[in-house]
Amino acid sequence: MKSPLQYQRTEYDCGPTSMLNAISYLFEREEIPPEILRNIMLYSLDSYNAEGVSGKCGTSGAAMMFLDNWLNGFGKTGRLAISSRYLRGKEVFLGKESYIIDALRRGGVAVVRLLLGEGHYVLLNGYEDNNVRMFDPYYLNRPFPQEDIVTLIGVERQYNRIVPVHYFNTEENELYAFGVFEDREAVILFNNKTKLTADKTIEYFI
């Protein structure tokens, strides 16, 4: 049985919440070892704000890179059929030969850093007709004024936004933009038991 996806509990925990949502989306609750939850929380919320308060600047890219490495290592132990890949800079975009869209088409997910006023992590878990399915862990009880962004309120279990691709790729400080290349990062994750490969699907890469 898979658990519903969750919203963040504070203003700061979008990173660990999105990573845990990725695990919940990919795996049955009964499959998930408790150390996955422990280590995601242990290694995230590592950034300090301007006043030197721990955690109040969220989760750093270094922490996400470490979690990617740890999850890959954990997958190799055979305890959970998980694999992941950390992307940065110009690797993070949506379009032709995008690693992220490739992952979404093959049953994987992506935890990406984008802009929601400031840096913010969300889960991407589907792609169709130039639209991306997203679970944004920052709870809002109203839709955005942008009419082409679909906001699901009260019925969301796997995603709560449907966002056109054109929002993501800009370097401007705009809603759901990946922003400047030097700040871009993402972690793509797969359940290796359900991951589609080239021999399982005719067209999995755009």
MIKOLLO-99155 format. One line per 4 residues: number of its first residue (from 0); their letters; for each residue x, z, y of C-alpha. Coordinates in steps of 0.1 Angstrom, whole numbers, padded with zeros to 4 digits. Layout:
REM MIKOLLO-99155
NUM	A	X,Z,Y  ...
//
This chain:
REM MIKOLLO-99155
0	MKSP	0000,0000,0000  0013,-0009,0034  0010,0015,0064  -0004,0004,0097
4	LQYQ	0021,-0003,0125  0027,0024,0150  0030,0029,0188  0059,0047,0204
8	RTEY	0054,0083,0211  0074,0085,0244  0086,0062,0271  0119,0057,0253
12	DCGP	0115,0052,0215  0105,0015,0214  0137,0007,0195  0133,0031,0165
16	TSML	0095,0025,0165  0100,-0013,0162  0126,-0009,0135  0103,0014,0115
20	NAIS	0074,-0011,0121  0096,-0038,0106  0101,-0018,0075  0064,-0010,0072
24	YLFE	0054,-0046,0077  0079,-0058,0050  0075,-0032,0023  0049,-0011,0005
28	REEI	0048,0025,0015  0057,0036,-0020  0089,0014,-0019  0104,0029,0012
32	PPEI	0131,0056,0005  0130,0085,0030  0166,0079,0041  0155,0047,0058
36	LRNI	0134,0067,0082  0160,0094,0086  0188,0071,0095  0168,0048,0118
40	MLYS	0159,0079,0139  0194,0094,0135  0213,0064,0149  0188,0053,0176
44	LDSY	0180,0068,0210  0217,0070,0217  0218,0060,0253  0221,0083,0284
48	NAEG	0204,0078,0317  0220,0080,0351  0215,0118,0351  0233,0121,0317
52	VSGK	0202,0129,0297  0205,0118,0261  0179,0094,0248  0163,0087,0282
56	CGTS	0178,0052,0283  0165,0043,0249  0185,0026,0221  0217,0007,0227
60	GAAM	0227,-0027,0213  0256,-0009,0195  0231,0012,0177  0210,-0018,0167
64	MFLD	0242,-0035,0154  0251,-0004,0134  0216,-0002,0119  0218,-0038,0109
68	NWLN	0251,-0031,0091  0237,0000,0075  0205,-0017,0063  0225,-0045,0048
72	GFGK	0247,-0021,0030  0217,-0001,0018  0201,-0033,0004  0233,-0040,-0016
76	TGRL	0229,-0007,-0034  0197,-0020,-0050  0176,0008,-0036  0155,-0015,-0014
80	AISS	0154,-0053,-0014  0163,-0056,0023  0187,-0078,0042  0192,-0083,0079
84	RYLR	0212,-0101,0105  0222,-0091,0140  0219,-0118,0167  0233,-0117,0202
88	GKEV	0236,-0139,0233  0228,-0176,0229  0217,-0170,0193  0186,-0153,0206
92	FLGK	0161,-0180,0216  0129,-0197,0203  0131,-0234,0198  0148,-0260,0176
96	ESYI	0172,-0244,0151  0162,-0209,0162  0173,-0182,0137  0143,-0161,0148
100	IDAL	0116,-0188,0141  0134,-0196,0109  0130,-0160,0098  0094,-0158,0108
104	RRGG	0085,-0190,0089  0102,-0176,0058  0084,-0143,0057  0108,-0122,0077
108	VAVV	0105,-0104,0110  0126,-0099,0141  0131,-0068,0162  0140,-0083,0196
112	RLLL	0150,-0070,0230  0130,-0084,0259  0118,-0074,0293  0087,-0053,0300
116	GEGH	0098,-0042,0335  0131,-0033,0319  0147,-0037,0284  0122,-0031,0257
120	YVLL	0121,-0036,0219  0092,-0052,0200  0085,-0066,0166  0079,-0104,0160
124	NGYE	0062,-0111,0127  0047,-0146,0128  0049,-0180,0144  0023,-0208,0146
128	DNNV	0015,-0236,0170  0041,-0225,0195  0027,-0190,0196  0044,-0158,0183
132	RMFD	0027,-0129,0168  0041,-0096,0182  0035,-0059,0178  0045,-0043,0211
136	PYYL	0048,-0006,0205  0041,0002,0242  0004,0011,0241  -0018,-0005,0268
140	NRPF	-0056,-0001,0269  -0061,-0033,0289  -0050,-0070,0286  -0024,-0086,0308
144	PQED	-0036,-0108,0337  -0018,-0138,0320  -0048,-0155,0303  -0026,-0172,0277
148	IVTL	-0014,-0139,0262  -0039,-0126,0237  -0041,-0088,0236  -0057,-0071,0206
152	IGVE	-0071,-0036,0214  -0085,-0013,0188  -0083,-0037,0158  -0045,-0042,0156
156	RQYN	-0029,-0035,0122  -0002,-0061,0119  0001,-0074,0155  -0013,-0067,0189
160	RIVP	-0002,-0097,0209  -0002,-0135,0205  0024,-0148,0230  0032,-0185,0238
164	VHYF	0069,-0194,0232  0075,-0203,0268  0075,-0167,0279  0106,-0158,0259
168	NTEE	0134,-0182,0267  0137,-0177,0305  0166,-0158,0320  0144,-0145,0348
172	NELY	0131,-0109,0349  0096,-0119,0338  0071,-0105,0313  0084,-0108,0277
176	AFGV	0114,-0128,0287  0147,-0125,0267  0165,-0125,0300  0201,-0133,0307
180	FEDR	0221,-0143,0277  0246,-0115,0279  0218,-0090,0274  0200,-0107,0245
184	EAVI	0199,-0092,0211  0178,-0092,0180  0178,-0081,0144  0161,-0103,0118
188	LFNN	0150,-0086,0086  0138,-0098,0052  0122,-0084,0021  0144,-0103,-0004
192	KTKL	0116,-0103,-0030  0092,-0122,-0006  0117,-0142,0014  0111,-0179,0013
196	TADK	0141,-0201,0007  0147,-0239,0010  0137,-0244,-0027  0104,-0225,-0022
200	TIEY	0091,-0243,0009  0094,-0279,0021  0096,-0272,0058  0108,-0237,0068
204	FI	0131,-0246,0097  0120,-0263,0129
//
